[in-house]
Amino acid sequence: MLLSVLTAVVVLAAALVVHARADARERERLGSLAGQPFVVAPLDGPPRVSWTAGMDHLDRLAARVGAVLVSIRTAAYQRADVVAVDVTDGSERWRVEALASIETDAPDDADVLPLSGTCVAHPVTPDAVACLATDAAGYQDGERWQRLPATVARLLVLDSRDGRVLADLTEALPRPLPENLTTVGDDLAVWSATDDVLRVRALTTEGGAVWERTLEAPATEGASAWVAPLDERTAAFLTPQAVHLVGLDGTDLRVEPLAPTERALPTTTGQVVIVPSWSAYGLDDRGATPARDGVRVVTTDGVADLAGELVTTTADDSAPGLLLTVVDERRTLQAWDDDGTRSWTWHPDGIASWLADSRTTTTVLDGRVHVAGPALVVTLDARTGRELWRSRALGTGPVMTDGRLLLGIADPTTSDAAGPELVALRRDDGTVAWRAPLPADTEQLLVEGRLLLAVESPVDGPPWWHVLASGG
């Protein structure tokens, strides 16, 4: 009897250890997804509307830092403030004046769009946010978009909890004034693309200049210069003429020229992909549309050419280097490694038009490729391409995720609800975990600052953003 009891205790203890290790791995996995822009905070069950905001209250360019969303707002284009919104109830947590007054040289009758600046989570200081406020703006002049470069700017580092100014780095800004802010490694990087020149300056937390780059970047129709971090050690300087992959010291690790018919797209996985530009899709001399095939992948290790048309994908880091293209009339899905090695193919037999639909989106999560189109989700193994499951529970629109479940708007033909409905699918087998009602005129779902937003567009009024959270 005693032996049986001891055996049971040992078995139970072993089971608890295995369970604890599994829980730890799951927490680590979910923690690694927290920085992905398409992943919302974990939902404990069917969510309810937690709070509602108009488009003027919840800025989609906000930076999520701790429990607040921080962005720069202009008041009737008279001043610019840094504003923090509480993610739990939408209340304004604090407001700090960034620019006391703003003026513009736009015509009096112009509908001016203020390009008021950017906020980012501070790369080094916990609970801190960095914000660059400017008076840059733009307006439509007939068929032409006119840019008004910044004439005043201010760079602040603030405590996200109470708005206290930790540092004013305005004196460290270069001239001409920058209009954008990002991060490169542990440094803040301010940049602008004006007068056909891309100018980038990296700053320490104290405002010291770490490095500075100036690149010729003549603008072309539909293309402009851009700066984007690729991973923890690499950033991309994109101009209409070339891709520059740079290291933490601002020097080039690789430069890849662009043809006039090409455009570059940054990723967050250390890659830049080069695809045909929009102008390349126009009719040629014979009145035919040129093929959209051809993808070039640029990494610090080299350049690889891939066959087919790029499938734009949002992805976590569970399938490093994975890229997808469509390679023939059957809309065959081809997977590639970033060195140009073919990995696997998947033939969408009988549903090629579904894969070709412009509303179909692709998400890589936890080693699986989820292809979501009108009234169908197909999930493949990211390593082998083997089809794992299909579901017809979701309708049109991108798939969201909390890291554990796939989230989307229900297909009305498979839903018994009277109005729009949120559906959660288990990522392992595609079965429905739960359903929840959505506001009556919900048209799409968005993710902003790890918040799940239901976008309601009433016929007789402005759009509303409803924040969905467990517990209501």
ZIFEN-V184413 format. One record per backbone hydrogen bond with DSSP energy under -1.0 kcal/mol. NH is the residue of the N-H (numbers start at 1). CO is the residue of the C=O. Records with the same first field share a line. If there is no record, write none. Layout:
BEGIN
NH->CO, CO
END
This chain:
BEGIN
5->1
6->2
7->3
8->4
9->5
10->6
11->7
12->8
13->9
14->10
15->11
16->12
17->13
18->14
19->15
20->16
21->17
22->18
23->19
24->20
25->21
26->22
27->23
28->24
29->25
30->26
31->27
32->28
36->33
39->36
40->401
41->450
48->469
50->467
53->465
57->54
58->54
62->59
63->70
65->68
68->65
69->85
70->63
71->83
73->81
75->79
78->75
80->99
81->73
82->96
83->71
84->94
85->69
86->91
87->67
90->86
93->84
94->84
96->82
98->80
99->80
102->78
110->107
112->110
113->138
115->136
118->132
120->130
122->128
128->125
129->158
130->120
131->156
132->118
133->154
134->116
135->152
137->148
138->113
139->146
141->144
144->141
146->139
148->137
154->133
156->131
157->167
158->129
159->164
160->127
163->159
166->157
167->157
169->155
172->169
173->170
179->191
180->191
182->189
184->187
187->184
188->203
189->182
190->201
191->180
192->199
194->197
197->194
198->215
199->192
200->213
201->190
202->211
203->188
204->208
207->204
210->202
213->200
215->198
217->196
220->223
223->220
226->238
228->236
230->234
231->234
235->246
236->228
237->244
238->226
239->242
243->256
244->237
245->254
246->235
247->251
250->247
253->245
254->245
256->243
258->241
262->259
263->275
265->273
267->271
272->298
273->265
274->296
275->263
277->261
280->277
281->278
282->279
284->288
287->284
294->308
295->306
296->274
297->304
298->272
299->302
304->297
306->295
309->326
311->324
314->362
316->364
322->319
323->336
325->334
326->309
327->332
331->328
333->346
334->325
335->344
336->323
337->341
340->337
343->335
346->333
349->347
351->348
355->351
356->352
360->357
361->372
363->370
364->314
365->368
368->365
369->380
370->363
371->378
372->361
373->376
376->373
377->391
378->371
379->389
380->369
381->386
382->367
385->381
388->379
389->379
391->377
395->409
400->407
402->405
406->425
407->400
408->423
410->421
411->393
414->411
422->436
423->408
424->434
425->406
426->431
427->404
430->426
433->424
434->424
436->422
438->420
442->439
443->455
446->453
448->451
451->448
453->446
454->466
455->444
456->464
457->441
464->456
465->53
466->454
467->51
468->452
469->48
472->469
END
